[in-house]
Amino acid sequence: MRFLVFVEHHEGKLQKDSLGVLAKAASLGDVEAVVLGQGVQELAADAGRFGAQRVYVMDDVLLDRPLPQPRVDALETLLADNGFDAVLFAATVLSADIAAALAARLGAGLNYDLTDLVVEGDTLVGKRPALGDSVYVDVGWTSEPRLALIRSGTFEAQETGGSAEVVPFESRFQDFSLAATMVEQAHEESEGPSIEDADVIVAGGRGLGGPEGFQQVEELAKALGGAVAATRAVVDAGWYPYSAQIGQTGKVVSPKLYVALGISGAIQHKVGMQSSNVIVSINKDANAPIFEFSDLGVVGDVHEIVPKLTELLNARKS
Amino acid sequence: MKIAVCAKYVPEANANRRIDASTKRLDRSGEGALNPFDANAVEEALKARDASGDGEVVIVSVGPERALEAMRRALAMGADRVVLVSDDGAAGSDLVATSRVLAAALERESANLVLFGQQANDSDGAVLWAAVAERLQLPLISQVAELTLEDGKLRGKRQTEYGYDVIEAPLPAVVAVSDAINEPRYPSLKGIMGAKKKPQDTLSLEDLAVDAGEAGEAGSRTTVEALNDPPARGDTIKIDDDGSGAQKIVDFLAEKKAL
């Protein structure tokens, strides 16, 4: 089976999850990569070290900013001349939009949120957790190329030390694809302590009720000797800085202890912390998905339990 | 300003959700509701309509006939009317087929702005807007946490893996909002009473000139082959806090040698 992997990049680096998907595809068949951007020729060649036999590169000023629609045009052009069986994307905000728009453009099937791929004969089977990961669905495609979005953090990148043939290509753009423009582009924030190396993380979500709720989180984190983290919802709401965000569009962590306070446990958050060693959660909603992947779940009010917990831990230390 | 909000009919949040083993589709026999994430899109649409002084908010949905009742929540919040595409031939549609049907319904409306919520809470799908924008050939901005509309264009601030981007696009455009963008209002009693009287149209695939082969399973390009149990994981100890919750956490952490 012949795979094309869309390899994303940011600030001069190939994105880790894309390289993980590249490694997975290499274990299943022939794998080629595509890199789109401006000034990315050299970067693209790097995909060879991670298992790509060939890398298609489109280097164009109109691909400078990470917007989805011009990339759909480029991929359509590339796919028209090449008989790929499947096109794989590591799920990100950018690639999810590209994959879905490409599906509509080509009338090609897209399966999303996959956590595994298996080749059975000449059939590709995707594995997709559904309904809060309570059931695992085997999904298939009835058209080619098969399009797939892989859940973030699913596959590890593997350096093979190989090298890839770099094949430049060009494409035209549709007018509507160029209508949206990016006036500010996100940059990695480096201020603040790193939560990725912390052994203990205490994270707060919307259930804290407001930004002032983070004071309790900080006090508990101090008592446990840990770092403070937050969910996307509260970061977007301005309660806590983005550098502390856990989840699909934040950091992926695996501390020894993860304490989730007032966090419902949406997939977006789960993928960022599910490999933590011990997970303890407090939430007033007994049906919150977070309880399904916690070791200890306490149904109750964070505002009552957390101050008591901090006090007990501090008393224990002294 | 005419704003179309794409909304989905999903099982009630507290319903015991399951996939029907014979049809391999989500069991929709229980109580249904407006997808909670779509309420953020409705709220944003109402704010934009009211700020522009005139205009209308139309809810566009594809689903079973009884979805109409759930969509009334959006009307009770203040939306002006509902268009529901309801056709047995559209059941079981995947992304390619759903986007075809929804785009056909949206084309009839020619709205200045098409809004989506950030995901469907039943399928966890978070991709439909991009397929719809493609079919309508309109610019797209997703994951928008702050939206500003002025002078025929919009500006959206969105979160990605690296922080915040700001994107501008001319209208008409397709925007998917994040659930952090606003706090959806609760319908007032007056709103609930008035909702039933607002226009509610049900359309068939034929009304939209969508061929049977483009919708439902016939128009889909993906399949569900099998349902499996999830991999086993350690059991969750779940307790109700009766005042001793904090102590129980300390005991648990001590036992796990996590202190």
Interface residues (C-beta under 8 A of the other chain):
Chain A: H10 E11 P66 L67 P68 Q69 V72 T92 V93 L94 A96 D97 I98 A99 A100 A101 L102 A103 A104 R105 G107 A108 G109 L110 N111 Y112 D113 V125 P129 A130 L131 D133 S134 V135 Y136 V137 D138 V139 G140 W141 T142 S143 L149 Q174 F176 A179 A180 T181 M182 V183 E184 Q185 A186 H187 E188 E189 V200 L224 R232 A233 V235 D236 A237 Y242 Q248 T249 G250 K256 L257 I267 N277 V278 V280 I282 A286 N287 F291 E292 F293 S294 D295 L296 G297 V298 V299 G300 D301 E304 I305 V306 K308 L309 E311 L312 L313 R316
Chain B: A13 N14 R17 R18 I19 K24 L26 D94 L95 V96 S99 R100 D122 S123 D124 G125 A126 V127 L128 W129 A130 A131 V132 A133 E134 R135 Q137 L138 P139 L140 I141 S142 Q143 A145 R155 R158 Q159 T160 E161 Y162 G163 Y164 D165 V166 I167 E168 A169 P170 A173 S178 D179 A180 I181 S220 R221 T222 T223 V224 E225 A226 L227 N228 D229 P230 P231 R233 G234 T236 I237 K238 I239 D240 D241 G245 A246 Q247 K248 I249 V250 F252 L253 K256 A258 L259
